[in-house]
Amino acid sequence: MSAAASRVRRASGLAALAALAASAAIGVVGCDEGADDAGGTAARESPARGSAEREAAREATETSANRGATAAGEPEPCAERALAATDELKRALKTRLMAAMREGPDAAVTVCADEAEAIRARVAEETGARIGRTSEGLRNPANAAAPEWARRYLAEPHRVDGAFAPWSERVDGEAHAVAPLPTGGLCLTCHGAEVPPPVQANLDERYPEDRATGFAEGDLRGVVWAALDCE
């Protein structure tokens, strides 16, 4: 065998190993808030990195679609800061959840139960916003308390070109912002109609009144909301 052929064969072997590693990684990633996320075929798409890059681009497009627009269509700085606060909470929670999912879905459930509130409180302190999450299908009853305008988004989601999009307003010296949490294929491990039995048992133990399963890809799973004083 020539040296060139040997190099080609060795490269093919390394590529195969890389593909196997990527497939294994996707198998444990679980809910990615952006295809929450990406497409439901993520497990069949190959490398997680490419999926993550596509998701980041999609999120950036959706997030910029309606950032802090006033009635005249001009950017509103205070509303922009409120939207930035929702982005930061989404980013912080997603980063921690993705790290936990490397240990499996049960680890992600533990993060949601034991760490999510501390992450929310930290982001609130850093941004100066009153901030939270809510849904019509709650998992944690502590997230039930939400402003009327956040619940209104759940009933009548804002869309741009058919996709769920961020929304904001400024009323009486206060900016309100809502960022959607659509359901992607990677979210279905913990939020779909067929949750794996070990994960379901963990959810049943931690959240006996859980209503956050049964979602299909593309459903609006919930929102992140933020309110910020502008004066």
DRENDO-1510 file (C-alpha; in Angstrom, 1 decimal, always signed):
<recs>
REC; n; res; u; v; w
REC; 1; MET; +0.0; +0.0; +0.0 .
REC; 2; SER; +1.3; +3.4; -0.9 .
REC; 3; ALA; +1.9; +6.1; +1.7 .
REC; 4; ALA; -0.9; +8.2; +0.2 .
REC; 5; ALA; -3.3; +5.4; +0.4 .
REC; 6; SER; -2.3; +4.6; +4.0 .
REC; 7; ARG; -3.0; +8.3; +4.9 .
REC; 8; VAL; -6.4; +8.2; +3.3 .
REC; 9; ARG; -7.3; +5.0; +5.1 .
REC; 10; ARG; -6.1; +6.4; +8.4 .
REC; 11; ALA; -8.2; +9.6; +7.8 .
REC; 12; SER; -11.3; +7.5; +7.1 .
REC; 13; GLY; -10.9; +5.6; +10.3 .
REC; 14; LEU; -10.5; +8.8; +12.3 .
REC; 15; ALA; -13.6; +10.3; +10.6 .
REC; 16; ALA; -15.6; +7.2; +11.5 .
REC; 17; LEU; -14.5; +7.4; +15.1 .
REC; 18; ALA; -15.5; +11.1; +15.2 .
REC; 19; ALA; -18.9; +10.3; +13.8 .
REC; 20; LEU; -19.5; +7.7; +16.4 .
REC; 21; ALA; -18.4; +10.1; +19.2 .
REC; 22; ALA; -20.8; +12.8; +17.8 .
REC; 23; SER; -23.6; +10.3; +17.7 .
REC; 24; ALA; -23.0; +9.3; +21.3 .
REC; 25; ALA; -22.9; +12.9; +22.4 .
REC; 26; ILE; -26.2; +13.7; +20.7 .
REC; 27; GLY; -27.8; +10.7; +22.4 .
REC; 28; VAL; -27.3; +12.3; +25.8 .
REC; 29; VAL; -27.7; +16.0; +25.0 .
REC; 30; GLY; -31.4; +16.2; +25.6 .
REC; 31; CYS; -33.1; +19.6; +25.6 .
REC; 32; ASP; -31.3; +22.2; +23.6 .
REC; 33; GLU; -33.4; +25.4; +24.1 .
REC; 34; GLY; -33.0; +26.5; +20.7 .
REC; 35; ALA; -33.9; +23.8; +18.3 .
REC; 36; ASP; -35.5; +24.8; +21.2 .
REC; 37; ASP; -34.0; +24.5; +19.7 .
REC; 38; ALA; -33.4; +22.9; +16.4 .
REC; 39; GLY; -35.1; +20.1; +14.5 .
REC; 40; GLY; -36.7; +17.0; +15.8 .
REC; 41; THR; -34.4; +15.0; +13.5 .
REC; 42; ALA; -31.3; +16.1; +15.4 .
REC; 43; ALA; -30.4; +12.6; +16.5 .
REC; 44; ARG; -30.3; +11.6; +12.8 .
REC; 45; GLU; -28.4; +14.6; +11.6 .
REC; 46; SER; -24.9; +14.1; +12.6 .
REC; 47; PRO; -22.5; +16.2; +14.3 .
REC; 48; ALA; -23.8; +18.0; +17.3 .
REC; 49; ARG; -21.5; +20.9; +16.5 .
REC; 50; GLY; -23.2; +21.6; +13.2 .
REC; 51; SER; -26.6; +21.4; +14.8 .
REC; 52; ALA; -25.5; +23.8; +17.5 .
REC; 53; GLU; -24.2; +26.3; +14.9 .
REC; 54; ARG; -27.4; +26.1; +13.0 .
REC; 55; GLU; -29.4; +26.6; +16.2 .
REC; 56; ALA; -27.3; +29.6; +17.2 .
REC; 57; ALA; -27.9; +31.2; +13.8 .
REC; 58; ARG; -31.6; +30.6; +14.0 .
REC; 59; GLU; -31.8; +32.0; +17.6 .
REC; 60; ALA; -29.9; +35.1; +16.6 .
REC; 61; THR; -32.3; +35.7; +13.7 .
REC; 62; GLU; -35.4; +35.2; +15.8 .
REC; 63; THR; -34.1; +37.2; +18.7 .
REC; 64; SER; -33.3; +40.2; +16.5 .
REC; 65; ALA; -36.6; +40.1; +14.6 .
REC; 66; ASN; -38.5; +42.2; +17.1 .
REC; 67; ARG; -36.0; +43.5; +19.6 .
REC; 68; GLY; -37.4; +46.5; +21.5 .
REC; 69; ALA; -39.5; +48.0; +18.7 .
REC; 70; THR; -41.7; +50.9; +19.5 .
REC; 71; ALA; -45.0; +51.5; +17.7 .
REC; 72; ALA; -43.0; +53.6; +15.2 .
REC; 73; GLY; -40.6; +50.7; +14.6 .
REC; 74; GLU; -37.6; +52.3; +16.2 .
REC; 75; PRO; -35.4; +50.5; +18.7 .
REC; 76; GLU; -36.3; +51.3; +22.3 .
REC; 77; PRO; -33.2; +51.1; +24.6 .
REC; 78; CYS; -35.0; +50.2; +27.8 .
REC; 79; ALA; -37.0; +47.4; +26.1 .
REC; 80; GLU; -33.7; +46.3; +24.5 .
REC; 81; ARG; -32.2; +45.9; +27.9 .
REC; 82; ALA; -35.2; +43.9; +29.1 .
REC; 83; LEU; -34.9; +41.6; +26.1 .
REC; 84; ALA; -31.2; +41.2; +26.8 .
REC; 85; ALA; -32.1; +40.0; +30.3 .
REC; 86; THR; -34.4; +37.3; +28.9 .
REC; 87; ASP; -31.5; +36.3; +26.6 .
REC; 88; GLU; -29.1; +36.0; +29.5 .
REC; 89; LEU; -31.4; +33.8; +31.5 .
REC; 90; LYS; -32.0; +31.5; +28.6 .
REC; 91; ARG; -28.3; +31.4; +27.9 .
REC; 92; ALA; -27.3; +30.7; +31.5 .
REC; 93; LEU; -29.9; +27.9; +32.0 .
REC; 94; LYS; -29.1; +26.4; +28.6 .
REC; 95; THR; -25.4; +26.3; +29.4 .
REC; 96; ARG; -25.9; +24.6; +32.7 .
REC; 97; LEU; -28.4; +22.1; +31.4 .
REC; 98; MET; -26.2; +21.1; +28.4 .
REC; 99; ALA; -23.4; +20.5; +30.8 .
REC; 100; ALA; -25.6; +18.4; +33.0 .
REC; 101; MET; -27.0; +16.4; +30.1 .
REC; 102; ARG; -23.5; +15.0; +29.5 .
REC; 103; GLU; -24.3; +12.9; +32.6 .
REC; 104; GLY; -27.7; +12.0; +31.3 .
REC; 105; PRO; -31.3; +13.4; +31.4 .
REC; 106; ASP; -31.7; +12.7; +35.1 .
REC; 107; ALA; -28.8; +15.1; +35.9 .
REC; 108; ALA; -30.7; +17.8; +33.9 .
REC; 109; VAL; -33.8; +17.2; +35.9 .
REC; 110; THR; -31.8; +17.7; +39.0 .
REC; 111; VAL; -30.4; +21.0; +37.7 .
REC; 112; CYS; -33.9; +22.2; +37.0 .
REC; 113; ALA; -35.1; +21.3; +40.4 .
REC; 114; ASP; -32.1; +22.4; +42.5 .
REC; 115; GLU; -30.2; +25.1; +40.6 .
REC; 116; ALA; -32.6; +26.9; +38.2 .
REC; 117; GLU; -33.9; +29.3; +40.9 .
REC; 118; ALA; -30.4; +30.3; +41.9 .
REC; 119; ILE; -29.5; +31.0; +38.3 .
REC; 120; ARG; -32.6; +33.1; +37.8 .
REC; 121; ALA; -31.8; +35.1; +41.0 .
REC; 122; ARG; -28.3; +35.7; +39.8 .
REC; 123; VAL; -29.4; +37.0; +36.4 .
REC; 124; ALA; -32.0; +39.2; +38.1 .
REC; 125; GLU; -29.4; +40.8; +40.3 .
REC; 126; GLU; -26.9; +41.3; +37.4 .
REC; 127; THR; -29.4; +42.8; +35.0 .
REC; 128; GLY; -31.6; +44.7; +37.5 .
REC; 129; ALA; -34.7; +43.1; +36.0 .
REC; 130; ARG; -37.6; +41.2; +37.6 .
REC; 131; ILE; -37.4; +38.0; +35.6 .
REC; 132; GLY; -38.9; +34.6; +35.5 .
REC; 133; ARG; -40.3; +31.7; +33.4 .
REC; 134; THR; -43.8; +30.5; +33.0 .
REC; 135; SER; -45.9; +28.2; +30.9 .
REC; 136; GLU; -49.4; +26.9; +30.4 .
REC; 137; GLY; -47.9; +23.5; +31.0 .
REC; 138; LEU; -46.0; +24.0; +34.2 .
REC; 139; ARG; -43.5; +21.6; +35.7 .
REC; 140; ASN; -42.5; +23.7; +38.7 .
REC; 141; PRO; -45.5; +25.4; +40.4 .
REC; 142; ALA; -43.1; +28.2; +41.6 .
REC; 143; ASN; -43.2; +29.5; +38.0 .
REC; 144; ALA; -47.0; +30.0; +38.1 .
REC; 145; ALA; -46.7; +33.6; +39.2 .
REC; 146; ALA; -46.2; +35.8; +36.1 .
REC; 147; PRO; -47.3; +39.2; +34.8 .
REC; 148; GLU; -50.5; +39.4; +32.8 .
REC; 149; TRP; -48.6; +40.5; +29.7 .
REC; 150; ALA; -46.4; +37.3; +29.9 .
REC; 151; ARG; -49.5; +35.1; +30.1 .
REC; 152; ARG; -51.0; +37.0; +27.3 .
REC; 153; TYR; -48.1; +36.0; +25.1 .
REC; 154; LEU; -48.8; +32.4; +25.9 .
REC; 155; ALA; -52.4; +32.8; +24.7 .
REC; 156; GLU; -51.5; +34.9; +21.6 .
REC; 157; PRO; -47.8; +34.3; +20.7 .
REC; 158; HIS; -46.0; +37.0; +18.7 .
REC; 159; ARG; -44.7; +35.6; +15.4 .
REC; 160; VAL; -42.4; +36.9; +12.7 .
REC; 161; ASP; -42.6; +35.1; +9.4 .
REC; 162; GLY; -44.6; +32.3; +11.1 .
REC; 163; ALA; -42.0; +31.7; +13.8 .
REC; 164; PHE; -42.3; +32.5; +17.5 .
REC; 165; ALA; -40.4; +35.7; +18.1 .
REC; 166; PRO; -39.5; +38.0; +21.1 .
REC; 167; TRP; -41.9; +40.7; +22.1 .
REC; 168; SER; -41.5; +43.9; +24.1 .
REC; 169; GLU; -43.4; +47.0; +25.1 .
REC; 170; ARG; -42.8; +50.1; +27.3 .
REC; 171; VAL; -45.6; +51.2; +29.6 .
REC; 172; ASP; -45.5; +53.9; +32.2 .
REC; 173; GLY; -41.8; +53.9; +32.7 .
REC; 174; GLU; -41.4; +50.2; +32.7 .
REC; 175; ALA; -40.2; +47.9; +29.9 .
REC; 176; HIS; -41.7; +44.4; +29.5 .
REC; 177; ALA; -40.1; +41.7; +27.4 .
REC; 178; VAL; -41.0; +38.1; +26.6 .
REC; 179; ALA; -38.8; +35.5; +24.9 .
REC; 180; PRO; -40.4; +32.3; +23.6 .
REC; 181; LEU; -39.3; +28.8; +24.5 .
REC; 182; PRO; -40.4; +26.6; +21.5 .
REC; 183; THR; -40.1; +22.9; +21.7 .
REC; 184; GLY; -37.4; +21.3; +19.6 .
REC; 185; GLY; -36.5; +17.7; +19.0 .
REC; 186; LEU; -33.8; +17.7; +21.7 .
REC; 187; CYS; -36.4; +18.9; +24.3 .
REC; 188; LEU; -38.6; +15.8; +23.9 .
REC; 189; THR; -36.4; +13.7; +26.2 .
REC; 190; CYS; -37.9; +15.5; +29.2 .
REC; 191; HIS; -41.0; +17.2; +27.7 .
REC; 192; GLY; -42.3; +14.9; +24.9 .
REC; 193; ALA; -45.2; +12.5; +24.8 .
REC; 194; GLU; -42.9; +9.5; +25.4 .
REC; 195; VAL; -40.5; +10.3; +28.2 .
REC; 196; PRO; -38.0; +7.4; +29.0 .
REC; 197; PRO; -39.3; +5.5; +32.1 .
REC; 198; PRO; -36.3; +6.3; +34.3 .
REC; 199; VAL; -36.6; +10.0; +33.5 .
REC; 200; GLN; -40.4; +9.9; +34.1 .
REC; 201; ALA; -39.9; +8.3; +37.5 .
REC; 202; ASN; -37.5; +11.1; +38.5 .
REC; 203; LEU; -40.0; +13.7; +37.3 .
REC; 204; ASP; -42.9; +12.0; +39.1 .
REC; 205; GLU; -40.9; +12.0; +42.4 .
REC; 206; ARG; -39.8; +15.7; +42.1 .
REC; 207; TYR; -42.9; +17.1; +40.4 .
REC; 208; PRO; -46.0; +15.1; +41.4 .
REC; 209; GLU; -48.2; +17.8; +39.6 .
REC; 210; ASP; -46.0; +18.0; +36.5 .
REC; 211; ARG; -47.9; +19.2; +33.4 .
REC; 212; ALA; -44.8; +19.8; +31.2 .
REC; 213; THR; -44.9; +16.7; +29.2 .
REC; 214; GLY; -46.8; +15.8; +26.0 .
REC; 215; PHE; -45.3; +18.6; +23.9 .
REC; 216; ALA; -44.7; +18.0; +20.3 .
REC; 217; GLU; -41.9; +19.6; +18.2 .
REC; 218; GLY; -42.8; +23.2; +17.4 .
REC; 219; ASP; -45.1; +23.7; +20.3 .
REC; 220; LEU; -44.6; +26.8; +22.5 .
REC; 221; ARG; -43.3; +25.2; +25.7 .
REC; 222; GLY; -43.2; +28.4; +27.7 .
REC; 223; VAL; -41.6; +31.8; +27.9 .
REC; 224; VAL; -39.0; +33.8; +29.7 .
REC; 225; TRP; -40.2; +37.2; +30.8 .
REC; 226; ALA; -38.5; +40.3; +32.2 .
REC; 227; ALA; -39.7; +43.7; +33.5 .
REC; 228; LEU; -37.3; +46.6; +33.9 .
REC; 229; ASP; -37.7; +50.1; +35.4 .
REC; 230; CYS; -36.8; +52.7; +32.8 .
REC; 231; GLU; -36.8; +55.8; +35.0 .
</recs>
